[in-house]
Amino acid sequence: MPYMDFDAYVVRIQGGVKTPANVLCYAGNTQVGTLVFVEDGDTKHPTQDAQGRVTIYLLPSLLVPTLDVLRNEGPLKLFVNSALTWGMLMTGEKEPVGEAED
């Protein structure tokens, strides 16, 4: 499965459900994936729908680090292996060690 680049996102924080947060990932105006934070720790295998959009399930403890990556890094990609057994959010290029804002 190819890497899916995205350049915009929408964060949804929800109450009263087992998925307290999710992040919708977009390439332009097209949704390419969703990161779902699952309260009960049931991080299912990723899924892919008929339009090719992927859903990756993550633990809520990863929400803050994920938001940090979304805010501060780029380009970003989603990847799910071909067997749909694992997925990831990743930076699109190598980052220098010790990078600091001036």
Secondary structure, DSSP 8 states (H G I E B T S, - for coil): ---EEE-EEEEEE-SSSS--EEEEEEETTEEEEEEEE-TT------EE-TTS-EEEEE-GGGHHHHHHHHHH--SEEEEE-TTSS-EEEEESS---TT----
